Amino acid sequence: MDHIFIIMFVLCACLLSLATAGHALLHKRDSRSALGWMSISLTLPLLGPFLYWCLGINRISRRVRSWQESGRRLSGSELHPFDEPCGAAATLPQAAAHLADLRVLGDRVVQTRLRGGNRVTPLVNGEDAYPAMLAAIRRAEGSINLSSYIFDADGIGAEFVTQLSDAARRGVEVRIIIDALGEKYSRRSPRTALAGTKVRLVRYLPLRHGAYINLRNHRKLLIIDGREAFTGGMNIRSRHQPSSTDVATAIHDMHFSVQGPVVADLQRTFLEDWYFVTGERLDMPSFFPALEPRGDALARSISDGPDKEFRKLEHIVMGALSCARRSVRIMTPYFIPDRPMIASLITTALRGVDVRIILPGLNNLPFVHWATRGLLWELLANGIRIFYQPPPFVHTKLFLVDDVWSLVGSANLDPRSLRLNFELNLSVFEEEFAAGLNRHFEQAFEASHEVTQEELDGRSLPTRLRDNCARLFSPYL
C-alpha cells in the first residue's frame, strides 16, 4: 500500500511539473524566461512549480484587465473628450526637427495630444516648490485636486493641511488621493489631520483589500481650478527641504509648475484615478475651462501604468534614444534597466551620442543600489559615462535629449515605474526649458564623482557577489 501512495505522489509531482512547464511555454513571451522556468519546473519537482506559480505568473496584468473589463477604470477621453484631432496645431521647433519620429511615436502610443502654448517651470527642492504650491492653493476659487504617493502631515505637510482645510472652508471643492502604501511612510497621516474638515480624502488601493505591493499610484499632481498644475517627482514631505533637514535624511528633488492647455490632460489623469477609487464620475465643464496659451513649450501628458495596452514610457524613452544625435542626459534615483533598455543605451552611445547617467551616491534603497552596480560595467565598457552625486539622497528624475526634448515626472528607470506602478510624466519640446535642465545637469556633474571601470573591478569578491545577486532580483525591486 505504501508503494502505491509513493507511486501516486511521484506521478502527481511529475504531472504538476509537466503542466507548469507547459504553462510557461505557452505564456512566457521571452524565450529565456520560458526556458528558465521550464528547466526549474522539470528539475526541481514541487519546489520548481511552487516558485513558478508564486513568482512567474503575471497577476498584475490579469488584475488590471479585470478592472478594465468591469468598467472600473476609465480613460481620460471617456471622462472628457479631446477638443482637437491628434497632433493638431503642434509644430516642432526647428531645433527639434530631427525628433519628428519621436513625435510620431508619441502620437501613436499615447492617447493625449502634443499641445502647444505651455509654460513649464522647474522648481528645485521643497524650498521652491512648496511655497508656490501653497500660494496656488490660496488662490483657488472652485476646485483643488491633489494626488501624492506620500503626504506626511507633519512639518511642511501641516501647512498643506491648514491651507487645504481653509480652502474647503471657503467653499472650494478639495479632493485628495493618497496611495495606501505610500501613506505608511507618513509619521502623521493626512487622514487623521484632515478628519472633521470638508476635504474629501480617499486612499488608492487600501491594503485591507489585498496585499497590493505593486499597482501603486506613484503620481504627484496638484491641479488648481483646472487652470494651473504642479507635477514631478516630489512628495509632500519635510525631507524635500534639504536646507533645513539633516543630510542623512534630506532629499534633493525637482518639481514643475505647469500652465497652458496641457493642464487639461493632467486634470483627466486625476479624475480617472478619482473614478477608479470612488466610482464617482466627474466630467463637469467646470473642471475643463478654456485654457489660453501661456508659453512656448510643446507638452504631452503621459499617463502610464500596467492597465495600458503599451508600455508607453518605455517606448517613449527607447524612441528618444534612437532619435538622439548629440547628447543624452539621464538623472534618476533608481536605475535598473532591462536588457532591451541596456541595448538601446549602448547602441545610442556606439552611434557617437554623448550618453551620461547621474545617480545618487547615497541611495535610500541599498538593494537597488547593489543591483544597479551589478550592471554598470557593461554600460561603462561601451562608452556611457556614469556619475554618482554626493549626499543627500537625490530623488530627481530627468531625461534630456539634444538640449531640446525633456521627459520629467514621477517615473524612475526601473521595472517598478515602467511596468508595475501608475506614473505620470510630461514630454516637453522647448529649448529654453531644456537649457534650464541642462544647467542643472552641469552643476550636478561638477559636484559628482565619475565611476570608472577600474573602480568597479576593484570591488571585493563578496561585494561583487552581493551586487550581482541583487541584480538577479531586479524585476521585483
C-alpha positions as CSV (number, residue, x, y, z in Angstrom):
1,M,0.0,0.0,0.0
2,D,2.8,2.4,0.9
3,H,4.4,1.8,-2.6
4,I,1.1,2.8,-4.2
5,F,1.0,6.1,-2.4
6,I,4.6,6.8,-3.3
7,I,4.0,6.0,-6.9
8,M,0.9,8.2,-6.9
9,F,2.8,11.0,-5.2
10,V,5.6,10.8,-7.7
11,L,3.2,10.7,-10.6
12,C,1.3,13.8,-9.4
13,A,4.6,15.6,-8.9
14,C,5.6,14.8,-12.4
15,L,2.3,15.8,-13.9
16,L,2.5,19.1,-11.9
17,S,6.0,19.8,-13.3
18,L,4.9,19.0,-16.8
19,A,1.8,21.2,-16.5
20,T,3.8,24.0,-15.1
21,A,6.4,23.7,-17.9
22,G,3.7,23.7,-20.5
23,H,2.1,26.8,-19.0
24,A,5.5,28.6,-19.1
25,L,6.0,27.5,-22.7
26,L,2.6,28.9,-23.8
27,H,2.5,32.1,-21.8
28,K,6.1,33.4,-21.4
29,R,6.9,35.7,-24.3
30,D,10.6,35.9,-23.5
31,S,12.2,32.7,-24.7
32,R,14.9,32.9,-22.0
33,S,12.3,33.3,-19.3
34,A,10.3,30.4,-20.7
35,L,13.3,28.1,-20.9
36,G,14.4,29.1,-17.4
37,W,11.0,28.4,-15.8
38,M,10.6,25.1,-17.7
39,S,14.0,24.0,-16.5
40,I,13.3,24.9,-12.9
41,S,9.9,23.2,-13.1
42,L,11.2,19.9,-14.6
43,T,14.4,19.6,-12.5
44,L,13.0,20.7,-9.1
45,P,9.8,18.7,-8.5
46,L,7.3,20.5,-6.3
47,L,9.7,23.4,-5.5
48,G,10.0,24.5,-9.1
49,P,6.2,24.6,-9.8
50,F,5.7,26.3,-6.4
51,L,8.2,29.1,-7.3
52,Y,6.7,29.5,-10.8
53,W,3.1,29.8,-9.6
54,C,4.2,32.3,-6.8
55,L,6.7,34.4,-8.8
56,G,6.4,33.6,-12.5
57,I,2.7,34.4,-13.1
58,N,1.9,38.0,-14.2
59,R,-1.0,38.5,-11.9
60,I,-0.7,42.3,-12.3
61,S,-1.8,42.3,-16.0
62,R,-4.6,39.9,-15.1
63,R,-5.8,42.1,-12.3
64,V,-5.8,45.3,-14.4
65,R,-7.5,43.6,-17.3
66,S,-10.3,42.6,-14.9
67,W,-10.6,46.3,-13.9
68,Q,-10.9,47.4,-17.5
69,E,-13.4,44.7,-18.4
70,S,-15.6,45.6,-15.4
71,G,-15.5,49.3,-16.2
72,R,-13.8,50.2,-13.0
73,R,-11.1,52.1,-14.9
74,L,-11.9,54.8,-17.5
75,S,-9.6,56.6,-19.8
76,G,-9.3,60.4,-19.7
77,S,-11.0,60.7,-23.1
78,E,-14.1,58.8,-21.7
79,L,-14.4,61.3,-18.9
80,H,-13.9,64.4,-21.1
81,P,-13.4,64.2,-24.9
82,F,-10.4,65.8,-26.5
83,D,-11.1,69.1,-28.2
84,E,-9.0,68.6,-31.3
85,P,-7.6,65.9,-33.5
86,C,-4.3,64.2,-32.6
87,G,-1.3,66.4,-33.3
88,A,-3.3,69.5,-34.3
89,A,-1.6,72.9,-34.0
90,A,1.7,71.4,-32.7
91,T,4.6,72.1,-35.0
92,L,8.0,71.1,-33.6
93,P,10.6,73.9,-33.2
94,Q,13.4,73.9,-35.8
95,A,15.9,72.6,-33.2
96,A,13.8,69.5,-32.7
97,A,13.1,68.8,-36.4
98,H,15.3,65.6,-36.2
99,L,13.0,64.4,-33.4
100,A,9.9,64.2,-35.7
101,D,9.9,60.4,-35.4
102,L,9.7,60.7,-31.6
103,R,6.7,63.0,-32.0
104,V,5.0,60.4,-34.3
105,L,5.8,57.7,-31.8
106,G,4.1,59.7,-29.1
107,D,1.0,60.2,-31.3
108,R,0.7,56.5,-31.8
109,V,1.3,55.1,-28.3
110,V,-0.1,58.0,-26.1
111,Q,-3.7,58.9,-26.3
112,T,-3.1,62.5,-25.2
113,R,-2.1,65.2,-27.6
114,L,1.1,67.2,-28.0
115,R,-0.2,70.6,-27.1
116,G,1.4,74.0,-27.8
117,G,1.3,77.2,-25.7
118,N,2.5,75.8,-22.4
119,R,4.8,77.1,-19.7
120,V,6.7,74.5,-17.6
121,T,8.8,76.0,-14.8
122,P,11.3,73.9,-12.8
123,L,11.1,74.2,-9.0
124,V,14.2,72.9,-7.2
125,N,13.5,71.2,-3.9
126,G,10.8,72.0,-1.4
127,E,12.2,75.4,-0.8
128,D,11.0,76.4,-4.3
129,A,8.1,74.0,-4.9
130,Y,6.1,74.1,-1.6
131,P,5.7,78.0,-1.4
132,A,4.5,78.0,-5.0
133,M,2.0,75.2,-4.4
134,L,0.7,76.7,-1.2
135,A,0.2,80.1,-2.9
136,A,-1.8,78.4,-5.7
137,I,-4.0,76.6,-3.1
138,R,-4.7,80.0,-1.5
139,R,-5.7,81.4,-4.9
140,A,-8.1,78.5,-5.6
141,E,-11.7,79.5,-6.3
142,G,-13.5,76.4,-7.4
143,S,-11.5,73.1,-7.1
144,I,-8.3,71.7,-5.8
145,N,-7.3,68.2,-6.9
146,L,-4.3,66.7,-5.2
147,S,-2.6,63.3,-5.7
148,S,0.5,62.2,-3.9
149,Y,2.3,59.0,-3.1
150,I,3.4,60.3,0.3
151,F,1.8,63.0,2.2
152,D,3.3,63.5,5.7
153,A,1.0,65.7,7.7
154,D,3.9,66.8,10.0
155,G,6.3,69.7,9.2
156,I,5.5,71.3,5.8
157,G,2.7,68.8,5.5
158,A,0.9,70.5,8.4
159,E,1.0,73.8,6.4
160,F,-0.6,72.0,3.5
161,V,-3.3,70.6,5.8
162,T,-4.1,74.1,7.1
163,Q,-4.3,75.7,3.6
164,L,-6.4,72.8,2.2
165,S,-8.8,73.0,5.1
166,D,-9.1,76.7,4.8
167,A,-9.8,76.4,1.1
168,A,-12.5,73.8,1.8
169,R,-14.0,76.1,4.4
170,R,-14.3,79.0,2.0
171,G,-16.2,76.7,-0.5
172,V,-13.5,75.3,-2.7
173,E,-14.1,71.6,-3.5
174,V,-10.9,69.8,-2.3
175,R,-10.2,66.3,-3.3
176,I,-7.1,64.3,-2.3
177,I,-5.9,60.8,-3.4
178,I,-3.2,59.3,-1.2
179,D,-1.6,55.9,-2.1
180,A,-2.5,53.5,0.7
181,L,1.1,52.0,0.8
182,G,2.7,55.4,0.5
183,E,0.7,56.6,3.5
184,K,2.7,54.2,5.6
185,Y,5.7,56.4,5.2
186,S,4.0,59.3,6.9
187,R,4.7,60.0,10.6
188,R,1.3,61.6,10.8
189,S,-1.4,60.5,8.4
190,P,-3.3,63.2,6.5
191,R,-6.5,61.2,7.1
192,T,-6.0,62.0,10.8
193,A,-5.0,65.6,10.3
194,L,-8.0,66.3,8.0
195,A,-10.6,64.4,9.9
196,G,-13.6,66.6,10.6
197,T,-12.9,69.0,7.7
198,K,-14.7,69.4,4.4
199,V,-11.8,68.0,2.5
200,R,-12.5,64.7,0.7
201,L,-9.6,62.3,1.1
202,V,-9.5,58.8,-0.4
203,R,-6.9,56.1,-0.4
204,Y,-5.7,54.3,-3.5
205,L,-6.0,50.5,-3.2
206,P,-6.3,50.2,0.6
207,L,-4.2,47.3,1.8
208,R,-7.1,45.7,3.6
209,H,-8.5,44.8,0.1
210,G,-5.4,42.8,-0.8
211,A,-1.6,42.8,-0.5
212,Y,-1.0,45.2,-3.3
213,I,2.7,45.8,-3.1
214,N,2.6,46.6,-6.8
215,L,-0.1,48.6,-8.7
216,R,0.7,51.6,-6.6
217,N,-0.3,55.2,-7.6
218,H,3.1,56.9,-7.7
219,R,1.8,60.1,-9.4
220,K,2.3,63.5,-8.0
221,L,-0.3,66.0,-9.1
222,L,-1.9,69.3,-7.9
223,I,-4.4,71.0,-10.1
224,I,-6.0,74.3,-9.2
225,D,-9.3,75.3,-10.8
226,G,-8.4,73.2,-13.9
227,R,-6.1,76.1,-14.9
228,E,-2.7,75.6,-13.3
229,A,-0.9,72.4,-12.1
230,F,2.1,71.1,-10.4
231,T,3.7,67.7,-11.1
232,G,7.1,66.0,-11.0
233,G,8.8,63.7,-8.5
234,M,8.2,65.4,-5.2
235,N,6.0,64.1,-2.4
236,I,4.7,66.3,0.3
237,R,7.3,65.8,3.0
238,S,9.7,68.0,5.0
239,R,12.6,65.8,3.9
240,H,12.3,67.6,0.5
241,Q,13.6,70.8,2.1
242,P,17.3,69.9,2.4
243,S,18.3,73.4,3.7
244,S,16.5,72.6,7.0
245,T,16.9,68.8,7.1
246,D,19.8,66.7,8.3
247,V,21.9,65.5,5.4
248,A,21.4,61.8,6.4
249,T,17.6,62.1,5.8
250,A,17.3,65.0,3.4
251,I,16.1,64.5,-0.2
252,H,17.0,66.6,-3.2
253,D,14.2,66.7,-5.8
254,M,12.6,68.7,-8.6
255,H,9.0,69.6,-9.3
256,F,7.4,71.6,-12.0
257,S,4.8,74.4,-12.3
258,V,2.6,73.8,-15.4
259,Q,0.4,76.3,-17.2
260,G,-1.4,76.1,-20.5
261,P,-3.5,73.7,-22.5
262,V,-1.7,70.6,-21.2
263,V,-3.2,71.2,-17.8
264,A,-6.5,69.7,-19.1
265,D,-4.8,66.4,-19.7
266,L,-3.3,66.4,-16.2
267,Q,-6.8,67.0,-14.9
268,R,-8.1,64.0,-16.9
269,T,-5.5,61.8,-15.2
270,F,-6.6,62.9,-11.7
271,L,-10.3,62.4,-12.5
272,E,-9.6,59.0,-14.0
273,D,-7.9,57.9,-10.7
274,W,-10.7,59.5,-8.7
275,Y,-13.3,57.4,-10.6
276,F,-11.2,54.3,-10.0
277,V,-11.1,54.9,-6.3
278,T,-14.6,56.3,-5.6
279,G,-16.7,55.3,-8.6
280,E,-17.7,59.0,-8.9
281,R,-17.6,60.3,-12.5
282,L,-16.6,64.0,-12.5
283,D,-16.9,65.3,-16.1
284,M,-18.5,68.7,-15.5
285,P,-17.3,71.6,-17.7
286,S,-16.1,73.5,-14.7
287,F,-13.2,71.0,-14.4
288,F,-12.1,71.8,-18.0
289,P,-12.1,75.6,-18.5
290,A,-10.8,77.2,-21.7
291,L,-7.0,77.4,-21.4
292,E,-5.2,80.2,-23.1
293,P,-1.6,79.8,-24.3
294,R,0.9,80.7,-21.5
295,G,4.3,79.9,-23.1
296,D,6.1,78.4,-26.0
297,A,6.5,74.8,-24.8
298,L,5.0,71.9,-26.7
299,A,4.0,69.4,-24.0
300,R,2.3,66.0,-23.8
301,S,1.0,64.4,-20.6
302,I,1.9,60.7,-20.5
303,S,-0.1,58.7,-18.0
304,D,1.2,55.2,-17.8
305,G,0.5,52.0,-15.8
306,P,0.1,48.3,-16.1
307,D,-3.5,48.9,-17.3
308,K,-2.3,50.4,-20.6
309,E,-2.0,48.5,-23.8
310,F,1.5,49.7,-24.5
311,R,4.4,50.3,-22.1
312,K,4.2,53.9,-23.0
313,L,7.1,55.4,-21.1
314,E,9.4,52.6,-22.1
315,H,8.5,53.1,-25.7
316,I,9.0,56.8,-25.5
317,V,12.4,56.5,-23.7
318,M,13.7,54.0,-26.2
319,G,12.3,56.1,-29.1
320,A,14.1,59.1,-27.8
321,L,17.4,57.2,-27.5
322,S,17.0,56.1,-31.1
323,C,16.4,59.7,-32.3
324,A,19.2,61.3,-30.3
325,R,22.1,62.8,-32.3
326,R,24.3,64.7,-29.9
327,S,23.6,64.1,-26.2
328,V,21.5,62.2,-23.7
329,R,21.4,63.2,-20.1
330,I,19.7,61.0,-17.5
331,M,19.2,61.6,-13.8
332,T,17.2,59.1,-11.8
333,P,17.4,57.7,-8.2
334,Y,16.5,54.1,-9.2
335,F,18.2,52.8,-12.3
336,I,17.6,49.1,-13.2
337,P,17.2,48.9,-17.0
338,D,16.1,45.7,-18.6
339,R,18.0,44.1,-21.4
340,P,16.2,45.9,-24.2
341,M,16.8,49.3,-22.5
342,I,20.5,48.4,-21.9
343,A,20.9,47.5,-25.6
344,S,19.2,50.8,-26.6
345,L,21.5,52.8,-24.3
346,I,24.6,51.1,-25.6
347,T,23.5,51.4,-29.3
348,T,23.0,55.1,-28.7
349,A,26.4,55.6,-27.3
350,L,28.1,53.5,-30.0
351,R,26.5,55.8,-32.6
352,G,28.6,58.6,-31.2
353,V,26.0,60.2,-28.9
354,D,27.3,61.5,-25.6
355,V,25.3,59.5,-23.0
356,R,25.7,60.4,-19.4
357,I,23.8,59.0,-16.4
358,I,23.8,60.5,-13.0
359,L,22.8,58.5,-10.0
360,P,22.7,59.1,-6.2
361,G,25.9,58.1,-4.4
362,L,23.7,57.7,-1.3
363,N,20.6,55.6,-2.1
364,N,17.8,55.1,0.4
365,L,17.2,51.6,-1.0
366,P,20.5,49.7,-0.7
367,F,19.2,46.6,-2.7
368,V,18.5,48.9,-5.7
369,H,22.0,50.4,-5.4
370,W,23.6,47.0,-5.3
371,A,21.5,45.8,-8.3
372,T,22.5,48.9,-10.3
373,R,26.2,48.4,-9.6
374,G,25.8,44.8,-10.9
375,L,25.0,46.1,-14.4
376,L,27.1,49.3,-14.8
377,W,30.2,47.5,-16.1
378,E,28.5,46.8,-19.5
379,L,27.5,50.5,-19.9
380,L,30.9,51.8,-19.0
381,A,32.6,49.3,-21.4
382,N,30.6,50.8,-24.2
383,G,31.3,54.5,-23.7
384,I,28.5,55.5,-21.4
385,R,29.6,57.8,-18.6
386,I,28.2,57.2,-15.1
387,F,28.3,59.7,-12.2
388,Y,27.4,59.4,-8.5
389,Q,26.0,62.5,-6.8
390,P,27.2,63.1,-3.2
391,P,24.7,63.1,-0.3
392,P,22.0,64.0,0.5
393,F,19.9,61.5,-1.5
394,V,18.9,62.8,-4.9
395,H,15.3,61.8,-5.9
396,T,15.2,63.9,-9.1
397,K,14.1,62.2,-12.4
398,L,15.1,63.9,-15.6
399,F,15.7,62.8,-19.2
400,L,17.2,65.3,-21.7
401,V,17.9,64.7,-25.4
402,D,19.9,67.1,-27.7
403,D,19.1,70.1,-25.4
404,V,15.6,70.4,-26.8
405,W,13.5,67.5,-25.6
406,S,12.8,66.6,-22.0
407,L,10.9,64.0,-20.1
408,V,10.1,64.9,-16.5
409,G,7.7,63.5,-13.9
410,S,7.3,60.7,-11.4
411,A,8.8,57.6,-13.2
412,N,12.2,56.1,-12.5
413,L,14.1,54.0,-15.0
414,D,13.3,50.7,-13.2
415,P,10.8,47.9,-13.6
416,R,8.6,49.2,-10.8
417,S,7.9,52.5,-12.6
418,L,7.9,51.2,-16.2
419,R,5.7,48.1,-15.6
420,L,4.2,47.8,-12.1
421,N,3.0,51.2,-10.9
422,F,0.9,54.1,-12.1
423,E,3.1,57.0,-13.2
424,L,2.7,60.5,-14.8
425,N,5.3,62.2,-16.9
426,L,5.5,65.3,-19.2
427,S,7.2,65.2,-22.6
428,V,8.4,68.7,-23.4
429,F,9.8,70.2,-26.6
430,E,11.4,73.6,-25.8
431,E,14.9,74.9,-26.0
432,E,14.6,77.3,-23.1
433,F,13.2,74.7,-20.7
434,A,15.8,72.2,-21.8
435,A,18.6,74.8,-21.3
436,G,17.5,75.2,-17.7
437,L,17.6,71.5,-17.1
438,N,21.0,71.3,-18.8
439,R,22.4,73.9,-16.4
440,H,21.1,71.7,-13.6
441,F,22.9,68.7,-15.1
442,E,26.1,70.6,-15.5
443,Q,26.1,71.7,-11.8
444,A,25.4,68.1,-10.8
445,F,28.3,66.8,-12.9
446,E,30.7,69.3,-11.4
447,A,29.8,68.1,-7.9
448,S,29.7,64.4,-8.7
449,H,32.2,61.5,-8.8
450,E,32.6,59.8,-12.1
451,V,32.5,56.0,-11.9
452,T,35.3,54.1,-13.7
453,Q,35.7,50.6,-14.9
454,E,38.8,50.2,-12.6
455,E,36.6,51.2,-9.6
456,L,34.0,48.6,-10.4
457,D,36.7,45.9,-11.0
458,G,38.3,46.9,-7.6
459,R,35.3,45.8,-5.6
460,S,36.0,42.9,-3.3
461,L,34.7,39.4,-4.3
462,P,32.0,39.4,-1.5
463,T,30.8,42.9,-2.7
464,R,30.6,41.8,-6.4
465,L,28.8,38.6,-5.4
466,R,26.3,40.7,-3.3
467,D,25.7,43.2,-6.2
468,N,25.2,40.5,-8.8
469,C,22.9,38.6,-6.5
470,A,20.8,41.7,-6.0
471,R,20.7,42.1,-9.8
472,L,19.0,38.7,-10.2
473,F,16.0,40.1,-8.3
474,S,15.9,43.4,-10.3
475,P,12.4,42.6,-11.9
476,Y,11.0,42.6,-8.3
477,L,12.8,45.6,-6.8
